Amino acid sequence: MSKFQCTTCNEVLDSDAMMKHLSSTRHKTVIDAYSEEEVCCEDCQNSNVHQLQIIRFGGEDMSLLCTPCLNKEYAASERPSTAYSLSNGSLLKFWDTYLKVRDCCCEECGNESRLNVNSKKKVVCNDCLKKKPESVAKDFISEDSSRFLYLFLGIKETSNAKKFKKKGGRRLGRGKKGKKAGSAKKPREKKPLTVHQQLAQKAYENKKSNNAIEGDSSLSLKSFKGHKAASGPDQIKESTSNIKNGSPAKGKVHSKPQGKTQAKSPSKTDVKSQSKSPGKPQTKPQPKSGKPPATSNKPATNGKGFKSTAAASTIRDKATKSGDSKPKSNILESGKTKKQQSIGGKSSVAKIDDSKQSNSKEKGAKKNVGKTNDGKQSSSKPVDGKSTSGKLNGVKQANSKQGDKQGSKKGSKQGSKQTGKQSDKSNDDKENGNKSRSQSPPTAESTATVEYEEGEPLREMTKYVPKLTYSDPDDYFNTYSYALYLEEKLQNKFLQNFQITWPNSDKETVFVVKMDLNNNTELERLLPKNALKLGRPPFVNLQPLILATQDESRVWYTYVKEFQMNRRETTLLLELYPWNKIKLPIKHSNDQMKILPCGAQTSRIYFAMTRAKNPRFIDLIMGQKPIKQISFTNRLNYSKDNFNESQKNSIQHVLNNSVTVLQGPPGTGKTSTIEELIIQMIRNFSSWPILCVAASNIAIDNIAEKFIDNKDGIRILRIVSDSKESQYNRDHPLGKICLHNIVNDQLPPQLKEVQHKLRTGKAHEVSKNQYNNLSTAQNQIADRYIMQAQILFTTTITAGGRRLKAIKELPVVVMDESTQSSEAATLVPLSLPGIRKFVFVGDEKQLSSFSQIPQLEMSLFERVLLNGCYKNPHMLDTQYRMHPIISEFPRQRFYGGLLKDGVTEQQKSWPSIKYPLFFLRCDLGNETKVTSSQNGLRGYTYTNKHECQSLLQMVYKLILDKKVSRDQIGIVTPYSAQRDAISELLVQDRVVNPQGLAMEQEIDEMDPFDAMAGSKKNSINIVNDIYIATVDSFQGHEKNFILFSTVRNNPLGKIGFVNDARRMNVALTRAKNGLILIGNDHTLRNGSDLWKDYIDYLNTRQLIFADTSGY
């Protein structure tokens, strides 16, 4: 579809929006934004669009004339009735059709005269036609037959229409590019483009290229023909429809009525018994008609289209069932991966008390958390009946979406609402690529609430273990598509109310779906109210929608190729992604199908799969061939003289190779190394723009701060997600290089006022035209700065947003925290255009991202090391963070003695502190189990009030005796319930918090699947400058003094996910000057061999103490 630019205000819009713009503003002149051709009369070059009309002379010709020229040449009785003008809202819609007719020529020799066309719309001239066999030539008709356009444009000829003849026949040479526009006055010369206009033009062309998906079908909504899916499973509507203007052809539409489905919604008391079994559809008695009963299945998505309560039916335990078959999938389902065996069995479940929060992707800002009443903060209850997370006194009320509370009554209620439709089991489940699931009636075991421990995987999902290698790209994309489907299914609900129109042949890859907009609760939940008011559609082009049978035995991955929307309905043309292995089920009825919408972040991953064609990286993701590594020493002038040999070797390798895997253990100077390699690439190789990404904002900010005051004049830009713009204001240390601040500063006053209304809840005062003008201005300014930047800083998923689409090539991508980005998320920056170098910086010995689907948990960094395709990763081998006594055990145990100390004991010693490493024995009482209900599941976590008191005594010791300032102290613990209990204690304590300050929260962005799982993994509580966090959330941070509460204390020696080697590594390597562990050394020693070795190490050095007096 063409876009047009108004020459008066430079606004670029599609045909419909531009005609509305011209009608409302009375601007007069537009150009085709792609070809830069002015829309004007072909006779006199009058460019006033209000006087122009495109006229079709029957099947003979089309002309673009102004009203004076038309009146001069044709009398009123001679004028054709088929005219497209601005006044009837069709002028620009038929611009492409007009150009097609105007520029028509012989496809073989380029001749423009004496043309002929056949039913296949092939055009040849008389001379070329003579060369063809008579059997072929007889199918062509001449342009003199008055039927030429009917065949050429595929227009149905009306036999009773009045025939109009164009004077002089079809006109040639009417302004075709490179030719004269006609015999009238000479066309006006184009003004040379300004620098800003040139950048805008390039940005437009780049966006057009970077937003395209190469589909297998050329069909559009106008040209699509098919049959409507019937309402019953064994019936097919045999009529043929032509989807035109977004509406199926006439005929009864057998869509699923909303009223019916809502009427059968079960009561709350019946919900539990009607829940689906894990991974299987719920089975109900079939009515004699064979038609499945309809039940309510409303979507539960937020305004962005993702992250809401999951259906408990998808993850219930079905281990007690007999005869169940496992889903057929490209994802391996048995055994443990090499990763799990060698890295300590990383847990695959969200934090229990964190799972309530729907905005867990929020990052970087400190939030005040409100006061809570007893019994109202959460539904969490300790098993012994004694709550450990009472109220937080002096804590301010915050947005519930930002809170980080234990448990959720609301979550439990929402999780119980899911009901399923009766599935229709297909006979062809075993087709190639199917994901089959067996059926059986729900049992007491399958519908019972599943209990699981924080940090431990759900049994239902453990079978989806990662693969290390793939046979071909389709195998890879299918595997990850199904994993993404499983993840989305846990968060969103299926759409059930729609009408499908199937293609007539199963060889086609497109089909049409129509949905009512009026009173459709399924669609209303996909968008916020303000967006609906401003006319935002529920679906957008390229958005993934996953089609599935009701029993989920077969899945098709599709995207919105085209959509149309009016006040009553929206019509979508959906196309299969190229890697789909099964054909469309064109004989299935509506009732047999359901549709799963995907969120914005998952949409970016699916789109990245369609763009991942760079041959430099195909071998990398397949994992079959070794990655080539070149060793060469460049003559470099380093910007600093304190780089060690491992840092210099890493920089050299990056400059010489297209792929570099750089291992950076804690405190080894990763950020400084990244800074230097970026400087060297710009100075010596002119390789820019350079994109620097990471899973979290704090990692990106640390790198960006290195360049904030650069003396080389390097142009840098920080791009944040929309939700974080207010937190990166002008007062932020990076505020002056943030793109949104730069854009806002350059907006004209009237648009700043519009923006202020949108931000202050006055969206109802903003017209659609004002909103569009603001968006256009923001995009134009942003594009200019992005296209001129040399270094771009953003997060992994934000890199797939609209901003970077304006760039034609990104030759270098540096990814920090590579192990904290799932492989699926890594595809987003990896698939960007023009990449020649990709640098992975991370540490596989530390924690990776979290997902309930193990396939989505492993990072690409880990996989290329585990499958052996990257033989010799470069490791930064000198740590500068920790006191040597603190670092000794991690260096030897986790890094095999390859990590060295770059600092001495004297350099890291603290006045009056004798023991930099100190273990305080706390065996006063057992841990307490705390439960939380969410999405029909009951999870449990742990807290230990005795350790809280012991920890408080150690904080007193640091603050009062050792004179350590509060901002130098960090507290970490494996369990979120313990984090909250410690935070509560510190808030109320008048020594730690004498002024009674409210607790704040710092929430950083995370990998999309951390966010989907609802975990506040990157949430940190702050009480009077003291940081309290889970071990997972403190990764990437450091403090002078760290207190580590281990929590577990029981006679059985069970320590749960505390035995995870990577979690232990992170916990032991956060402190610079002092590490204090608090726990029961006997429980820890019996919990795992790893902890046994560490306790023995501490005992050998006499570092375990019974009280605080020895510190």
N, C-alpha and C positions, 0 to 999 in steps of 0.2 A: 504494500500500500504506500502510495506516495505521501510525502510530507511537503508542506508549503511554508515559505517564509514571507511574512509581511514586511515589505520594504520600508514601511513607516516606523515600525517599532522593533523590527528584527525578531519577532516572536515566531517560533517554528512549531507548527501543529499539524495534525493529520487533517484530512479533507473536511470531515464533519466539524471538528473544532474550529478550523480556520474559517469556514463559512459563517459559523456563529460569531466568531471574532469580527469578521468584516461587516456583518450586519449590525452588530452592536456598536462598533467603533466608527463605522463609516470610512475606514481606511480603504484606499482604492486599488493598490497595486500589490500583487504577490508574484513570487517566483517559485518554480519547482526547486525545492531545497537540494535535491540530489543533482539534477542536471544544470541548475541555475538558469533555466530558461524562463523568460517572462511570459506570463499568461496574458495574451493580447490578441486583438483582432488580426486575422491573417491577411486582410486587405489593407488596412490603414494603420496597423500597430497601435490602436487605441487600447490602453492597458487598464482602463477603468472597469473593474470587474462587475460593477453594478450595471453596466451596459452590455456585458458580454453574454453570449449564449452559444452552446454547442448544438448544432442542428443536424439531424440525420435525415437524409433524403431517401427514404425507403431503404432498399438494399443496395443503393448505388454509391453513396458517399456520405462523409461527415465533414462539417465545416465549423470553424470557430469564428463568429462574426459579432461585431458590435451592432447595436440597434440602428444607428444611422446607415451603415453599409447594407444591412438587411432590408431596410425600408427603401433604399435607393435601388436595389437590384430586384426585389420581389414585391409584387403587389400583394395586398392583403389576402386576396383569394388564392395566391400562389404559394403562400408560406406553409411550410410543413407544420404539422401539429406536434411532432416529436422534437421538443426543444428542452435543453437542460440549462437552467440559469441559476443565478444566486438566489433569486426571489422564490424559486420552487425548491431550493435546497439540494440541487443536484449537479451544479456546474462542475465543481472540483471532483466529485465522485466519478465523473465520466472523463476526466482528464487523461487517464491512462488509456482508455478506449479510443479517445480521439487521437492520441499520439500513435497508437497502433495502426489506425487507419491511415493517418497522414503519412507515416513513414513506411507504409507497406511497399515491399519490393520483391523481386524474384529471389528466392532463396538460393538459387544456383549461380546466377550471374550478376545480381544486384540491379537489374533493369527495373525502372519504375513504371513503364508504360506497357499497355496491352497484356494485362495480367490475367491469370486464371487461378481458381482455387478449387480444391476438392473437399470431400466431406471430412477429411482428416486435418483440414485447415492448412494444408501445404499449398504455398503460393509459387507459381512459376510463370514466366512470360511465354509468349507465343513461340519464340525461337527455341526455347528449351523444351517446350511441350512437344514440338515436332520430333525431337530426338527420342521420345518415349514410345514404348509399344502402344499399339492402338487400344489394347485391353486396359491399359492404365490411363491413357489420354482421354478416354470417353467418360471417365469419372469427373473431369474438370469442367467447370463452367466459366464463361468469360465475364469480365467486369462490365461488359455491355449488356448483360442479360437482366440487369436490375435485381438479381438475386445474389450478387457477389458478397455483400456484407452479411447477409443472412447466414451463409456458410462460414465466412471468415470469422465472424464474431460468435457464431453459435446461437443466433437469435431466431426465435420461432416466427415464421412468416405468417402474418394475418391475411387471410384471403379477402376479407371484406373491407380492409383498410383502404382509404383513399390514396391513390398513387400520386406522388409528387416527383417531378423530374427536375434534376438540377440542370441549370443552364450551362451548356458547355461540357457536360459530363464530368467525370472524376478529375479533380484538379491535381496537378503534379507540382513538386518543388515548393511546398508551402512552408518554408522556414525550417526544413529538416536541417539538422546540424551540418554546417559546412556549406549550406546553400542559401540563396537569397530568399527572403521571406515572401516576395511577390513583386508585382510591378508598381506598387504604390511607393510612398515615400520611404526613404532609407531609414532602417531601424536605428533608434538611438543607441549610441555607444555605451557600453557598461562602464560604470565607474570602477576604478581600481579598488580592490578590497583593502581595508585597513588591516593592521596586524591582528587586532582582536577578531575581525571577521574571518581572517585566514585560519586562526586557531579554532574558531567555532566551526568552520567548514570541515577541518581535519577531524575535530572531535566528533562531529556528526557522522562522518564516514567511518571512523573507527568504531563508534557505538553500533552502527548498523552491521558492521562485520562481526563484532565481538558478541552480539546478541543473537546471532543466527544459529539454528540447529539444522543440519543437513538431513532432511527427512527423505523417506523413500517414496512419498506420495506428493503429487502436484495438485491434489484436489483442494478446493476451498469450500467454505460454507455455501457459496453460490452454486458451485459445480457438483457438489456431493449428491449422489443418488443412492437410495437404499430403501429398506423396509423397516417399519416400526416393530420393535420387539413387543410381543404379545404380553398380556398380563398374567397368563397362566404358563406353567412350565412346558406344556406340550402343544401350545398353539403358536402360530406365526401369522402375523398380519401380512397377507400376500400382496398388498398394494405397493406400488413404487412411489417414492416421494422424491421431490427435488427440494433440497434444503436451500431456500433462497431468502435472503434478508434475515437470516437467523431463525426462520420458522419452518418446521416440517410442512409438507404438502397437506392438502385437505384430507380429512379422514378422522375417524375416532381415535383418540390417543388413550392408550391403556396404561396410564401412569398410576402409580400407587398413591391413592388419596391420603392426604395428611390426617384428615379427621379420623380416618379408620385406624391408622396406626397409633394415633395418640389415644384413641378411645380404649384401646386394648392394653394400655400401659398398666403393668401390675402395681398393686399397692405395695407400700413399704414393707409390710409384714410378709409379703410373698416373694420379695425380691430374692432373698438368699436361696430359696429352693429352686428358683428359676435360672440361676447363674449358670453360665457355660462351664464345662470342664476344661482343664488346661489344654490349650492347643487344639481342642475339638469343639465342633459346634454342639450346641445343646440339641438334644433329640426329643421331639414331642410326637404324640400320636398323630399320624397323617389323616386328614379328612378324606372321605371317599373320593372327592373330586381330584385329589392329588395336589391341590393347590396349597402351598404352605401358608399357615396362619401368619398374619402381619402383627408385629409387635413394635413397640416404640424403641427406637435406637438413635437417639439424638446425638449430634456431635458435641464434644466437650472441649472446644478449642477456644483460645482467647482471641483478642483482637488481631493478633499477628497470624492467626491460623495455626498455632502450635502451642504445645505445653499446657496440657490440662490433665484432669484426672484420667487414669487409665482404667480399662475394663478389667476387672478381676478375673473374668473368664479366660483371659489369654494366658495367665501365668499360674493357675492353680496346679497343685501337685497331682500327677496322675500315676505315680509310681505304684499304687496299689491295684491298678487295673490290670486285668489279664487280657492277652491277645491284642494289645494295642500295637499298631505299627508306627514306626517313627516317620516323621515327614521326610519325603525325598527332597533333598536339597543339595546344592553345590557346596554347602558348608559342612565340613567334617563333623561327625556327631559322636565319635567315640574316642576314648583315650585322652591322655594329657598331651599338650603340645610340648615341644622342646622348651618353649618359653616358660611354661608352667613348671617344668621339672628343674630348670636351671636358675630361675629367678625367684623361687619361693612361693609360687602359687598365689599370685595377685588376686585379691577378692573381686567379685563381680556383682556388687549390690550397692544401692544408694545408701547414704547415711539416713538412719531411720527417722530421727527427729527433724532432719532437714528436708525430708521429702515433701512436706506440705507446700513449700514455697513455689509459686508459679513463675516468679521472675528471678530465678537463681542465676541467670546469665548476667545480671547486673554486676558491675564491677567497680573497683577503684575508689569508691566514695565512702566517706565516714557518715554513717546514719545514726541518729539518736533513736534509741529503742524505748518504747513507752512503758509506763508503769503498768503492772498487771495485778489483778485481784487474785486472791487465793482460789485455786480451783478453776480459774478461767484462762490461765495461760495456755494450757494444753490438756489433752486427754490422757497424757502419760500417767501411768500408775505403777509404782514399784510392786513387785510380786508380794513383798511382805506387808503391803498396805501402807507403807510410810513413804510419802512423797519426798523426793530429794531435790525437787526443783521449784520449791515454793515461790514466793514473789520476789521480784527484783525491785527493792526500794530505791526511789530516786531515779528511776529510769523513765525517760520521756516516751510518750506514745509515738509510734512510727506507723507508716503505711504497712498494712498487713502483708502486702506483697513483698516487702523488704525484710520482714521479721525472720527470726531464725529460732522458732520455738519447738519444743519437744512435742511431737504428736499432732493430731488434727482430728477433731470431731467432724469437721466439715468434710475432710478427705474420706473418712469412713462412710459418711452419708452418701457422698458422690460415688464412691466406689461401689456401692450396693445398688445403684440404679440401672446398671447395665443388664439388658435382656437381649436375647438373640432371636433371629428368625429361624424357622425350620429350614434346614439346609436341603438342597436338592443334590443328591450324590450323582455325579456324572459318571458315565460308563467309560469315559476315556481319560481317567485320572492318570494313566501311565504314559501319557504323551510326553515327548521329550521336553524337559524343563519343568515338569509339573512339580508342585510341592504337595504331596498327597498326605491326607490325614484320615485316620480311621474314625468311625463313629461308634459310640456306645452310650446307653442311657446314663445319666449322671448318677453317681453313687454317693453314699453318705461320706465316703472318704474324699471324693473328688470335690464336693461342695463345701467341705469343712474349711474354716479359716486356716490359712497356712501361716505357721510361725517361722520366722527366720531371724538370724542374728545380724546385727549391723556389720557390714564388711564381708559377709559370707554370701556366696552366690545362691540364687534360687535354683533349685534342682531342675525345674522345667527348662531353664535356659543353658545349663551347663553342657548340653550336647552340641551346641552350636560353637564348636571350637575353631580357632582360626586355621587357615591353610597357610603354608609357607611359600608354596609356588603355585602357578596357574598355567594351564596349557595354552591359552590364547586370551586375547582381550575380552571376548564375549564371555568366557568362563569367569573372568575376573569381575566384569560388570554385573553379570547375573548373580554372582555370589554376594556382592556388596549390595545390590538392589534388594535382594531378599532380606538381608540383614537390616537394611534401613526400613524395610516394610515391617519387620518384627518390632523394631524400636518405635516406629510411628504408631503401631497398633497398641502399644502399651500406653500411649499418651492421648491419642485422639479416638473418636468414635466414627464408625462408618456412616456415610450418607445412604439413605434408603429411598428417599422420595425424588424420583427423576424418571424421565422417559428416554429410552435409548432408541436410536435409529441405526440399525446395523447396515453395513455395505452389502450389496447383493452378492459379492464374491468374498470367500474367506482369504483370498490372496491380497485383498486390500489391507492397509495398515491404519486406516482412519475410521472413525465412527462419530456419531453426533449424540450429545446428551443435552437434554433440555430440562431446566428446573424452574419451577414457579418462584417468584420473588415475594409475593404477597403472603404474609403470615407464615413464612417458612422458618421455623425455629432452627432448623439445621443450618441454614445459611446465615441467619441473624447472629449466630454465635461465632461466625468466622471473622467478623469485623467489629470494631468499636462503633459506637453510635455516631461520633463525629465524622468518621470516614464514610458512613452511609449517607449522611446528610450532604456531604460534599460530592456524592456521586461515585464513590469508589466501588468498583465491582467486587463481588465475592471471590472471583478468580481472575488471574491475569495471565497474559501470554507467557508460555514456557513453564508455568507452574506444574509440578508433577501431581497427578492423581492416579492412585493405584486401584485398578479394577480387580475384583475378586469374586469368585463364586461364594454363595452363602456359607458353604462348608469350608471355604478357604483352601480347597484342594488344588485350585489353580489360581495363579496370580498373573496379571498383565501390568507392566509398567508403562504408563502413558504420560503425555504432557499436553498442555493446552496449546494447540497450534493456532487457533483463531477463536475469538469469542465475539458475540454481539449481545447487547443488553438493551431492553426497553423497560418501561415502568412495570410490566407484568412478569417478565421472564428473562432468563439468560440462556443463551444457546452456545454450547461449546463444541468445537471440532477438536477431538482428541486423537493424537497419533501415537502409535507404539514407538518406544525407543528402539533403536536398531538392533539391540542385543536380545530382544525378546525371542524366545525359542518356540513358542506355541502360537497358533493362529487364533484369530478372534472367534469367539463362540457365537456365530451369527444366527444359530437356531435357538439360543437361550432366550428366555423371557426376562422381563424386568425383575420379577420376583426372585429369580435365581441369582441376581447379581447385586453387588454393593460396591460402593466407592469410598476409598480412604483419602482424604485430603492431606497434603504434606505441608509442614511448616516452612517458614522462610529459610532457615538454616539448612534443612534437608534439601530444599529446592536448589540451593546453591551447589550442594554436593552432586545431585543428579545432573545439573547443568554442567558441572565440571567434568563428569564422565563423558559427556558428548564432545568435550573439547580436548580431552586427553589423547592427543594424536601426535604429540611431539616424539619423533623417533629416538631422541636422546634419552627419553625416560620410559619408553615402552618396555625395554629390557629390564629396567629397574623394577617396575611393578610386576612383571611376569616372574622374576626371580629364577629364571632358568639359566641365564648366561652370566658369567663374571663381569663385573663393571671394570672397564679399563682404567688403570691408574698410571699416570705419567709422572716421573720424578725428574725435575729440572730446577736448577738454582738460578733465579733471576737476580740481577743486580738492583737491589732496592735501597732506598734511603728511608729508614724507618723514622716515624715522627717522634719516637721516644727511644731511649737507649737502655731501657730496663726489661726488654722482652727476653724470656728464656728461650732455649733452643727448641723446645716443643712448640712454643707459640710461633716462632719464626718458621719452623718446618710446616706447620699447619697453614700459615698464610701463603707460603710458596706453593703448597699443594692446591689451594683454592685457585690461585692464579693460573695453574697449568691444567686443570681438569674440569670437566663439565659437571661431575658429581663429586662432592666431598662429604664424608661422614666424619664429624669431629666430636670426639668424646670429651666432655668437660665435667669431671668430678667436682664436688663442692669446693668453692674457694679457689679455683685454679685460674681465674682471670678470663672467663669466657667473654664478658662484656668488653673488656679492653682489647681482646683479640679480634672480636667482631668489628670494633671501631677501626682498628688498624687495617684490616683487610678491605674494608669499604673505602678508606682513604686511598689505599694503594691502587684499587681498581679504577677510581676516578682520576687519580693523578697520572698513572702510567698507561692505562688502557682505555681511558675515556668511555668506560662501560657504565652507562647510566641511561635511564633511571634505575636505581637499585631499590628493590622492595625488601624491606626488613619486617618480618612477621614473627609472631609468637602466640601461644594459646592465651596468655594473660596480658593485661595492660601493664602490670608492674614491670615485666621483663622488657617490654617495648619501651616503656618510659625510661628505664635505666640506660638503654642504649641511646635513645634520643637526647637525653640530658648530656651525653658526651659531646654532642654536636651543637647544642643550643648556643654556645658562644664561640663557634668555630671561627678561626681566623682566615681560613682559606676561601671564604665567601661561598661555600657550598650551599645550594638552595635546598632546604629541607622542609618537609611537610608532615604533620601528624594528622592522621585521619582516624576519627573515633566513630563508633556506632551512634545512631540517632539517640538512643536511650542514655548515652553518656555525655552528650554535648553540654548539658547544664552543669555537669561536674567539672568539665575541662573549660572553665570560664577564663576570662582574661587575667584573673588573679592566680591561676594555676601556674606552676613553674614552666610548663610547656604551652601556656595559653597563647603566646604570640606566634607560635608556629602551627597552631591547630587550624585546619581548613575551615571549619564552621565559623570560627571567630573572624577570620579574614573575609569570608563571604559576607557575614553580617555587617561588618564595618563598611563594606562597599555597596550595600543596598541603598537605593534611593529612599528618602524619608517616608513616602507613601507606602512603600512595601515594608519598611520596618514597622509601621503601624499595623499592617495586616499580620505580620509575624507576631507582634506583641499580643494581638487578640487571640491568635491560635494558641499561644503559650499560656495565656491567663484564663482559659476556659470560656472564651467568648467566640468560639467557632461559629455560633449561630449568626453572628454579625458579619461573617465573611462570605461573600458570594463565590460561586464556582469560578467566575472569571478572575476575581482577585486572587484566588488560590492558585489558579493556573499561571497567572502572571508572576506570582512570587516564586513558584517552582521553576519557571523558565529562567528568571533572572538568577536564581541561586545556582542552577545548573551551568549557566553560561560563565559565571564568575569562577565557579569551582573547576570547570574544565580548563580554563586558562592557566590557573595555578598548578593543576595536576600535570598538565602537559609540559610545563617548564621546570618542574621539580627534578632534582638530581637524586634525592633519597626520600623514599616514602616509608613512613612507619605506621603500621596498623596491625590488628589482630588477624589470626588465620582466617576466620570466617568472614570478617568485615572485608577482607581482600576480594571476596567474591561479590561484593555489592556493586551498586551502580556507578560509584565514583571512578573506579579504575577502568571502566569500559571505554573511557575516552582515550586510553593510551594504546598505541599501535603495537609496541613491543616493550617487554620488560626483560632485558637481557640477563639480569642477575637477581636471584631471590635468595635471601639468607633467612633461614628459619631457626630461631632460638627456641629452647624448650621443646625440641622436636619430639621427645618421648612423651610429653604431656599433650600432644595433639594426636588424636586417633588417625589412622591411615585414611579413613574416609574424609576427614576434615583436611588432611594434608593434600588431597587431590585438588582442593580449591586453588591454592597458590601454584601448585605444580602444573595446572592446566592453563595458566595465563599465557597470553600470546608472546611468542618470540623469545622464550627463555633459552639461554645458552649455558648458564651456570646455575646450579642449585646446591646450596650449602646447608647440610643438616648439622645443627649443633645441639647436643643433648647428652643425657646420661641414662643408659638403660638400667643402671643399678639403683636408680631412684624411681619414684612412683610414676605410673603412666595415667592416662585419662580413665574415667570410669564409664562403664555402660553395662546394662543388664544383658546385653548380647556380647559374648566374648569376642566375636568376630570384629566388633566395632571398638574393642578395647585396646588391641595391640596397635602400636605405632609403626609406621613404615621404617623408621629408624631401627626399631628392634628387629623387624622382619628381615631386612637386608643383612643384618648381622647373623641372625639365626639360620637363614637358608644358605649362607656362605657365599652369596654373590658379591659381597663387598669384603674382600679378603683382609685388607690391612687398614683398619680405621686409625686415624690419627688421634692420639690422646694427649691432652694437656696434663703433664705429669707432676706439676708442682703446686701444692696448695699453700695459700697465704692467709687463710681465715683462722684456723683453729690453733690453739695451744697444742704443742706436740703430744702432750699426755692425752688430750681429748682425741686427737686424730689417730693415735697409734693403732687402736683396734680396728676402726673402719678402714684404714689404709691397708692393713694386712689381710683382714677377713673379706672385705667386699671388693677390694681392688688388687688382690693377689700380690701385694708388695710393690706394685708398679707406681704407686703414688708416693711422692716424696714431700717432705716438709720444706717450705721456703722461708720459714720463720723459726726463731729460736725460742726457748722457754723464757729467756730474759725479756724478749720483745713482747711476749704475750702475758707475762705475769701481771697480777693486779696487787696493789699495795694491801698488805694485811690479810691476804687470802692465801692460805697454805696449800689448799687442795683444789686445783683447777677442776678435777674430776671427783665427785662426791656422791656416794649412794647412801641415802637415808632409809634405813629399814623401817617399814610401817606394817606391822602385823597385828594391829589392834582389833581388826574385825573384817568380816567378809565384804566383798563387793555386793551391790544391790542391783537387781535386774529391773529395768524400766521398760515398759511396753508402750507401743504406739500403734494405732490402727490407721491404715491408709490404703485406699483403693481396694478394700476387701481383704487386705493382708494384715497380719499382725506381726510387726517386727519388734525386736527388743535390743536394747543397748545397756550399757553398764555405767554405774557411778560408784564412788567410794568416798563416803563422807569423812572417814578417818584420814584418808590421804589428803583431803581438802584441808583439814586442820593442820596436819603436819606441813603441808605446802605453805600455808599461811605463816607458820612459824619461821620457815626459811625465807619468806619474803621480808618479814620483820628483820631478820638477821642481815639481809643484804641492804635494806634501806637504812636501818638505824645504826647497826654496828659497822658495816663495811662502807657506808656512805655511797652506795650505788644509786644513781638517779633512776627514777621510775621508767624513763624512756629507754633505758639500757637493759630492761628486763623483759623476757618473753616466757610465756608458759605454754607448753604443748602437752597434749594427751591424745591417745588413740580414739577416744570415744566422745561423741558430741554431747551426751548427757553430762559427762564429767566437765567438759568445757563450760556448760551452762551453770553447773553447780559451783564451780570455782568463780565464775563471773559474778554470780549472785552473792557469794561470800565476800568478794573484794568490794563490790558496790556498797555493801552494808558496813564494811569495816572502816572505823574512823582513823586508823593509823595509815592505812593504804589510801583511803579516799576521804580525807578530813573535811573537804568542802561538800561532800555528798553529790559529786558530779554524776550526771546521767551516763550510763554506758553508751558507747558509740559502736558502730559496726562499719568495718571496711569490707566491701564485697567486690571482688575482682571478677572479671570475665573468665569464662572457662570454656573448655571444649564443648561443642553443642550437645554431646551425649551426656556429659555431666549435667548440663542444664535440663535436658529432657528427663533425666532420671529424678529431677526434683531435688538434687542434693545441693546444699549450700557448702559444697566442698571448699570453696575459696572464701568463706566467711570468717572474719576475724573480729572478736569482741575486744574492745579497748576500754579499760577502766583507769582513768587518771593516768594515761600514757603507758600503762602496762598492757601488753598484748597477750590475749588468751585465745588459743586456737587449737583445732585438731592438727595432728601431724600432717595430714594431707593438705590442709589449707596453708600451712606454714612453709611448704616447699617453695624455694626461691627467696625466702626471707632469711635474715640473720639478726642476732642480738649479741651483745657482750656477754649476757648471762641468760642461760636457758634452764628452766625447771621443767622436768619431764615426769608427769604423773602417769604411772603405768596401769593403775586402776585394779588389775586382776588380782584377786586374793581368794582362793578357795582350796579346800583340802584335796581336790582331784587333780590339781595342777593344770587345769584347762585355761588357756590364755587366748583362744580365738584368733582373730586376725592380728593380734599383737605379735605373733610369731612370723609375720611377713618380713622377709629379709629387706625388701626395699623400703618398707615403712620404718623399720628399725634404723636403716642407714640414714634416712632423712632426719629422724629424731636425734640421732647422735652427732649430726654434723651441722647443726644450726648455731652452735655457741662459738664465740671467738675467745673469750677469756675464762669462762666458767660454766661447767655442765653439772647440774644437780639432778639426780634421779631419785624418785620417791616411789617405793613399792615394796612388795613382799618378795625377797630374793629367793625364798624356797619355792613359791609358786612359779615364778619365772624360770627357775632352774629346771623344774620338772616339766615345764610347758613345751620346750623344744630344745634340740641340740644346739641351735644357735645361741639361745639365751643361756644355756648351760655353760657354753664356752665363755660368754661375756661375764657371767657371774664369777666363774672361776678366775678369769682375768682380773676382775676387781678384787677378789679375795687374795690372790697372789700378791697384789700391790697394797693390800690392807686399806682399801678404799671404801669398805662398807661399815657404816656407823649406826649405832642404836639410837642416837639423839643428836640434836643440833649443836651441842656444846663443843664438839670437835671441829666445827667449821670455822 
